[in-house]
Amino acid sequence: MSTAGNDSSDRVSPIDDDYIGNLDALTRDLDDIELIAATALSDKPIDQAASERIASIPTDLTYSELTSRHQDRRAVEGWGEPELADILDPIALEQLDGWRAAQRISWERSDLVVVGIAGLIGAFGNLYDNCVDASVLGGLSLLKKSDLLRRWEREAARLPIDYTGPRFGGPAHRVRSAGHDIGRFFNALDQIRTGTFEGIWWNDGQRMVERVTATRSGLPFVQAPEPHLALALLLKHWVADFVTPMNLPLPGWTLLCEMPNPDLRKFANDAYAGTNAGNGLNLRSAVLTPGLGMVATDVVVRTHSHLGAYLSTGTARLTTSARAKHTEMLLAAHSVAGAVSLSKTAAATIAGETAVAARHLNIPVLMRIGMLALKVRSDAAARAEAGAPSWEQLLAAEAATWTLPEAVTIADLLMT
């Protein structure tokens, strides 16, 4: 059987040979009806053969009996194999192709295998996140030794955002003010332009703002009033700090250290500081390291989807239905990694890591799961909206045609 399209969506279409054969037979009957109507309206003699064929159509057959009758007629009258392109008009064919493209494609065994492999990659990345993060830190440490990073570190020294005086010093000083928070970019930039450190601390429930213009040794902080110079210094400083074990806080994380609740401030500080330098929750451990596993999972599933499309259609471009299945596969694979991430975080918390256990959360994957879930839901809604009309709608549309004057004329002629 040939159809208007040969894409992978044909596998899920309920339009099989019996459907097409019945549709072809009904089309031929409609042609006879149109012929009778045309001759009757033009006062020409009615084609008796066509009239007899229409009058002999039984009205009490089941679908199976109707299908068998049409198959017998096809063999006796020599109709040949039915073709959708010969039955439907261009508009109907376009609607059919659009409907097919929107249908959900069922998973095959190879899809399950690929999702399992991709999910295992993500799961192992979360189970051994400490080892992966140590490897990433080792690679960044090599960059820190490069001449470029050493020069940037010297050029961006003595900035106000690096103040380590009372209440703002210590190994976790980067989380206690806005200067190292990429989510508070303009605040950090303003400190460099004015040469003034600004930090928030609390004294007996009172919010205090501290401003400092010189280092602890008395030297004034570097000041760069020009926006472009201040921006260059800030970016160089952040890059130089990113390759260190303590890295940089998560975007907006420093705001937690400025909240009125002391427990929340302590949690934010402890989660970033960790038990040892660099094993807390920071941009590297919470975004870069887990992001590697997420990318690997995406690559495995994406390669499978596009390779399958290329082998079946000759192009790597995914159809609407294939793209929807691709999204489902990504959601399933990332959900495995996300479940392992949450389980390990819970286990670490029970084991006594408390705030430091937050470093096991795979934030990129959890966010990716949420976005994929929304996309899957959106695809399902789109399929429901683009679905074929119900039987009630088809019946109403067909019944309406029999109220036309031509239909009444044909009915009267057949009764005579």
C-alpha positions as CSV (number, residue, x, y, z in Angstrom):
1,M,0.0,0.0,0.0
2,S,1.3,3.5,-0.8
3,T,0.2,6.6,1.1
4,A,0.8,10.3,0.8
5,G,3.7,10.0,3.3
6,N,6.3,7.4,4.3
7,D,7.5,8.9,7.6
8,S,7.7,7.0,10.8
9,S,4.3,8.3,11.9
10,D,2.7,5.7,9.5
11,R,3.4,3.1,12.2
12,V,0.9,4.6,14.6
13,S,-1.8,5.6,12.1
14,P,-5.0,3.6,12.6
15,I,-5.7,3.9,8.8
16,D,-5.0,0.4,7.6
17,D,-5.9,-1.5,4.3
18,D,-9.5,-2.2,5.5
19,Y,-10.1,1.5,6.3
20,I,-8.8,2.6,3.0
21,G,-10.7,-0.1,1.1
22,N,-14.0,0.9,2.8
23,L,-13.2,4.6,2.1
24,D,-12.6,3.8,-1.5
25,A,-15.9,1.9,-1.8
26,L,-17.8,4.7,-0.2
27,T,-16.1,7.2,-2.6
28,R,-17.3,5.1,-5.5
29,D,-20.8,5.1,-4.1
30,L,-20.7,8.8,-3.6
31,D,-19.6,9.2,-7.2
32,D,-22.7,7.2,-8.3
33,I,-24.9,9.5,-6.1
34,E,-23.3,12.6,-7.6
35,L,-24.0,11.1,-11.1
36,I,-27.6,10.5,-10.3
37,A,-28.0,14.0,-8.8
38,A,-26.4,15.6,-11.9
39,T,-28.6,13.7,-14.4
40,A,-31.8,14.3,-12.3
41,L,-31.1,18.1,-12.0
42,S,-30.4,18.3,-15.8
43,D,-33.6,16.4,-16.8
44,K,-31.5,13.7,-18.4
45,P,-32.2,9.9,-18.2
46,I,-30.9,8.5,-14.9
47,D,-28.2,5.9,-15.1
48,Q,-30.1,2.8,-14.1
49,A,-26.9,0.8,-13.2
50,A,-25.8,3.4,-10.8
51,S,-29.3,3.7,-9.4
52,E,-29.5,-0.1,-8.9
53,R,-26.1,-0.1,-7.2
54,I,-27.1,2.6,-4.7
55,A,-30.6,1.0,-4.1
56,S,-29.0,-2.4,-3.4
57,I,-26.7,-1.1,-0.6
58,P,-27.7,-2.9,2.6
59,T,-28.2,-0.7,5.7
60,D,-28.0,-3.2,8.5
61,L,-24.4,-4.5,8.1
62,T,-21.8,-4.5,10.9
63,Y,-18.4,-3.1,10.1
64,S,-16.9,-6.5,9.5
65,E,-19.7,-7.5,7.2
66,L,-19.4,-4.1,5.4
67,T,-15.7,-4.7,4.9
68,S,-16.2,-8.2,3.5
69,R,-18.9,-6.9,1.1
70,H,-16.5,-4.2,-0.1
71,Q,-13.7,-6.7,-0.6
72,D,-16.0,-8.9,-2.7
73,R,-17.1,-6.0,-4.8
74,R,-13.4,-5.0,-5.3
75,A,-12.6,-8.5,-6.6
76,V,-15.8,-8.9,-8.8
77,E,-15.7,-5.4,-10.3
78,G,-11.9,-5.3,-10.7
79,W,-11.3,-2.0,-8.8
80,G,-7.6,-2.7,-8.1
81,E,-5.7,-1.6,-5.0
82,P,-7.0,1.6,-3.3
83,E,-4.8,4.6,-3.1
84,L,-5.4,7.4,-0.6
85,A,-4.0,10.0,-3.0
86,D,-6.8,9.0,-5.4
87,I,-9.5,9.0,-2.8
88,L,-8.8,12.3,-0.9
89,D,-8.6,15.8,-2.2
90,P,-5.4,17.8,-1.6
91,I,-6.9,19.6,1.4
92,A,-7.9,16.3,3.0
93,L,-4.5,14.8,2.3
94,E,-2.8,17.8,3.9
95,Q,-5.1,17.4,7.0
96,L,-4.3,13.7,7.1
97,D,-0.5,14.3,7.0
98,G,-0.8,16.9,9.7
99,W,-2.9,14.6,11.9
100,R,-0.4,11.7,11.3
101,A,2.5,13.9,12.2
102,A,0.9,14.9,15.5
103,Q,0.3,11.3,16.7
104,R,2.3,9.8,19.4
105,I,4.9,7.2,18.4
106,S,5.0,4.1,20.6
107,W,8.4,3.2,22.1
108,E,10.4,0.3,20.6
109,R,12.8,-2.0,22.4
110,S,15.8,0.0,21.1
111,D,14.3,3.1,22.7
112,L,14.1,1.4,26.1
113,V,17.7,0.2,25.8
114,V,18.9,3.7,24.9
115,V,17.0,5.3,27.7
116,G,18.4,2.7,30.1
117,I,22.0,3.4,29.1
118,A,21.5,7.2,29.2
119,G,19.8,7.0,32.6
120,L,22.7,4.8,34.0
121,I,25.2,7.4,32.8
122,G,23.3,10.1,34.6
123,A,22.8,7.9,37.7
124,F,26.5,7.0,38.0
125,G,27.4,10.6,37.6
126,N,25.3,11.4,40.6
127,L,26.4,8.4,42.6
128,Y,30.1,9.3,42.1
129,D,29.7,13.1,42.0
130,N,32.6,13.6,44.5
131,C,35.0,11.8,42.2
132,V,33.7,13.6,39.1
133,D,33.9,16.9,40.8
134,A,37.5,16.2,42.0
135,S,38.5,15.5,38.4
136,V,36.8,18.7,37.2
137,L,38.6,20.6,39.9
138,G,41.9,19.0,38.9
139,G,41.4,20.2,35.3
140,L,40.5,23.7,36.5
141,S,43.6,23.8,38.7
142,L,45.8,23.3,35.6
143,L,44.1,26.3,34.1
144,K,44.9,28.3,37.2
145,K,48.6,27.7,36.6
146,S,48.5,29.1,33.1
147,D,50.2,32.4,32.3
148,L,46.9,34.0,31.3
149,L,45.1,33.2,34.5
150,R,48.1,34.3,36.6
151,R,48.2,37.6,34.8
152,W,44.4,38.2,35.2
153,E,44.7,37.4,38.9
154,R,47.4,40.0,39.3
155,E,45.5,42.6,37.3
156,A,42.3,42.1,39.3
157,A,43.9,42.2,42.7
158,R,43.0,44.5,45.6
159,L,39.4,44.9,44.5
160,P,36.8,45.9,47.1
161,I,34.8,42.7,46.5
162,D,37.7,40.8,48.1
163,Y,37.4,42.4,51.5
164,T,38.0,39.9,54.3
165,G,37.7,42.0,57.4
166,P,35.7,41.1,60.6
167,R,32.3,39.4,59.8
168,F,33.2,39.1,56.2
169,G,36.5,37.1,56.2
170,G,37.4,33.4,56.3
171,P,37.6,30.7,53.6
172,A,33.9,31.3,52.8
173,H,34.1,35.1,52.5
174,R,32.9,34.9,48.8
175,V,29.4,34.0,50.0
176,R,29.1,36.8,52.6
177,S,28.7,39.7,50.2
178,A,27.5,40.4,46.7
179,G,30.8,40.8,45.1
180,H,31.3,37.2,44.0
181,D,27.7,36.5,43.2
182,I,27.1,36.4,39.4
183,G,23.4,36.8,40.1
184,R,24.1,40.2,41.7
185,F,26.3,41.5,38.8
186,F,25.4,45.2,39.0
187,N,26.0,45.3,42.8
188,A,29.5,43.8,42.3
189,L,30.2,46.2,39.4
190,D,29.1,49.2,41.4
191,Q,31.5,48.3,44.2
192,I,34.4,48.2,41.8
193,R,33.4,51.5,40.1
194,T,33.2,53.3,43.5
195,G,36.1,51.4,45.1
196,T,33.9,50.7,48.1
197,F,33.1,47.3,49.7
198,E,29.5,46.9,50.8
199,G,28.2,44.1,53.0
200,I,25.2,43.3,55.2
201,W,25.4,41.8,58.7
202,W,23.0,41.5,61.7
203,N,23.5,42.7,65.2
204,D,20.8,41.6,67.7
205,G,18.2,41.4,65.0
206,Q,19.2,44.7,63.5
207,R,20.3,44.9,59.9
208,M,23.6,46.7,59.5
209,V,25.3,47.9,56.3
210,E,29.1,48.1,56.3
211,R,31.1,50.1,53.8
212,V,34.8,49.9,53.6
213,T,37.2,51.8,51.2
214,A,40.6,50.3,52.1
215,T,42.2,46.9,52.7
216,R,43.0,45.6,56.2
217,S,46.6,46.8,55.7
218,G,45.3,50.4,54.9
219,L,45.8,50.4,51.2
220,P,42.8,51.9,49.2
221,F,40.9,49.5,47.1
222,V,41.3,49.7,43.3
223,Q,38.7,52.0,41.8
224,A,37.6,51.9,38.1
225,P,34.9,54.5,37.5
226,E,34.7,53.7,33.8
227,P,32.1,50.9,33.2
228,H,34.1,49.0,30.7
229,L,37.2,49.0,32.8
230,A,35.2,47.9,35.9
231,L,33.6,45.2,33.8
232,A,36.9,43.9,32.6
233,L,38.3,43.8,36.1
234,L,35.2,42.0,37.5
235,L,35.2,39.3,34.8
236,K,39.0,38.7,35.2
237,H,38.6,38.4,39.0
238,W,35.6,36.0,38.7
239,V,37.4,33.8,36.2
240,A,40.5,33.6,38.4
241,D,38.3,32.7,41.4
242,F,36.3,30.1,39.4
243,V,39.3,27.8,38.9
244,T,40.0,27.8,42.7
245,P,38.6,25.1,45.0
246,M,36.1,27.4,46.6
247,N,34.9,28.5,43.2
248,L,32.0,31.0,43.2
249,P,28.6,30.9,45.0
250,L,25.4,29.9,43.2
251,P,23.6,32.9,41.6
252,G,21.7,34.7,44.3
253,W,23.0,32.5,47.1
254,T,24.6,35.4,48.9
255,L,21.1,36.9,49.5
256,L,20.5,34.0,51.9
257,C,23.4,35.3,54.0
258,E,21.6,38.6,54.3
259,M,18.3,37.3,55.5
260,P,16.9,38.1,59.0
261,N,16.7,34.4,60.0
262,P,20.0,33.3,61.5
263,D,19.4,29.6,60.8
264,L,19.0,30.4,57.1
265,R,22.2,32.5,57.1
266,K,24.0,29.6,58.8
267,F,22.7,27.1,56.3
268,A,23.8,29.2,53.3
269,N,27.3,29.7,54.8
270,D,27.8,26.1,55.8
271,A,26.4,24.7,52.4
272,Y,28.9,26.8,50.5
273,A,31.9,26.3,52.9
274,G,31.5,22.5,53.1
275,T,33.5,20.3,55.4
276,N,36.7,20.9,53.4
277,A,37.8,23.7,51.0
278,G,35.9,23.1,47.7
279,N,33.5,20.3,48.6
280,G,30.6,22.6,49.3
281,L,27.8,23.9,47.1
282,N,29.2,26.2,44.5
283,L,29.0,26.9,40.8
284,R,31.4,24.1,39.9
285,S,30.0,21.4,42.1
286,A,26.3,22.3,41.6
287,V,26.2,23.4,37.9
288,L,29.4,22.5,36.0
289,T,30.0,19.0,37.3
290,P,26.4,17.7,37.2
291,G,25.9,19.5,33.9
292,L,28.5,17.1,32.4
293,G,26.4,14.1,33.2
294,M,23.3,15.9,31.9
295,V,25.0,16.7,28.6
296,A,26.2,13.1,28.2
297,T,22.6,11.8,28.8
298,D,21.3,14.3,26.2
299,V,23.9,13.3,23.7
300,V,23.1,9.6,23.9
301,V,19.4,10.1,23.5
302,R,19.7,12.7,20.8
303,T,22.2,10.6,18.8
304,H,19.7,7.7,18.9
305,S,16.7,9.8,17.8
306,H,18.5,11.6,14.9
307,L,20.2,8.4,13.7
308,G,16.9,6.6,13.7
309,A,15.3,9.5,11.7
310,Y,18.1,9.5,9.2
311,L,17.9,5.7,8.6
312,S,14.1,5.8,8.1
313,T,13.6,9.0,6.2
314,G,17.1,9.9,4.8
315,T,17.2,13.1,6.9
316,A,18.2,13.7,10.5
317,R,15.4,16.2,11.0
318,L,12.8,14.9,13.4
319,T,9.1,15.0,12.6
320,T,6.6,16.4,15.1
321,S,5.8,13.0,16.4
322,A,9.4,11.9,16.5
323,R,10.3,15.0,18.4
324,A,7.6,14.3,20.9
325,K,9.0,10.8,21.5
326,H,12.5,12.2,21.8
327,T,11.2,14.5,24.6
328,E,9.6,11.6,26.4
329,M,12.9,9.6,26.2
330,L,14.9,12.6,27.6
331,L,12.4,12.9,30.5
332,A,12.6,9.3,31.4
333,A,16.5,9.2,31.2
334,H,16.9,12.4,33.2
335,S,14.3,11.3,35.8
336,V,16.6,8.3,36.7
337,A,19.5,10.7,37.4
338,G,17.2,13.1,39.3
339,A,15.9,10.3,41.4
340,V,19.4,9.2,42.3
341,S,20.4,12.8,43.1
342,L,17.4,13.3,45.5
343,S,18.0,9.8,47.1
344,K,21.7,10.5,47.7
345,T,21.0,14.0,49.1
346,A,18.4,12.5,51.5
347,A,20.8,9.7,52.5
348,A,23.7,12.2,53.1
349,T,21.4,14.3,55.3
350,I,20.4,11.3,57.4
351,A,24.0,10.3,57.7
352,G,24.8,13.7,59.3
353,E,26.0,15.9,56.5
354,T,23.2,18.4,57.2
355,A,23.6,21.6,55.1
356,V,26.6,20.1,53.2
357,A,24.3,17.4,51.8
358,A,22.8,20.0,49.4
359,R,25.9,19.7,47.3
360,H,24.6,16.3,46.0
361,L,21.5,18.0,44.5
362,N,21.8,17.8,40.7
363,I,20.2,21.2,40.1
364,P,20.7,21.3,36.3
365,V,19.0,17.9,35.9
366,L,16.1,18.8,38.3
367,M,15.5,21.9,36.3
368,R,15.7,20.0,33.0
369,I,13.2,17.4,34.3
370,G,10.7,20.2,35.1
371,M,11.1,21.8,31.6
372,L,10.8,18.4,29.9
373,A,7.7,17.5,31.9
374,L,6.0,20.7,30.8
375,K,7.0,20.0,27.2
376,V,5.5,16.4,27.3
377,R,2.3,17.8,28.8
378,S,2.2,20.5,26.0
379,D,2.8,17.8,23.3
380,A,-0.1,15.7,24.7
381,A,-2.4,18.8,24.7
382,A,-1.4,19.6,21.1
383,R,-2.2,16.0,20.1
384,A,-5.6,16.1,21.8
385,E,-6.4,19.4,20.0
386,A,-5.2,18.2,16.6
387,G,-7.0,14.8,17.0
388,A,-9.4,13.4,14.5
389,P,-13.1,14.4,14.9
390,S,-15.3,12.2,17.1
391,W,-17.9,9.9,15.7
392,E,-20.6,12.3,16.9
393,Q,-19.0,15.1,15.0
394,L,-18.7,13.0,11.9
395,L,-22.4,11.9,12.2
396,A,-23.6,15.5,12.6
397,A,-21.6,16.6,9.6
398,E,-22.8,13.8,7.4
399,A,-26.4,14.1,8.6
400,A,-26.4,17.8,7.7
401,T,-25.8,17.0,4.0
402,W,-29.0,15.0,3.8
403,T,-31.1,18.1,4.4
404,L,-29.9,19.6,1.1
405,P,-32.5,19.8,-1.7
406,E,-30.3,17.5,-3.9
407,A,-30.2,14.8,-1.2
408,V,-34.0,14.9,-0.9
409,T,-34.4,14.7,-4.7
410,I,-32.1,11.6,-4.8
411,A,-34.0,9.9,-2.0
412,D,-37.3,10.5,-3.8
413,L,-35.8,9.1,-7.0
414,L,-34.6,6.0,-5.3
415,M,-37.9,5.4,-3.7
416,T,-39.7,5.4,-7.0
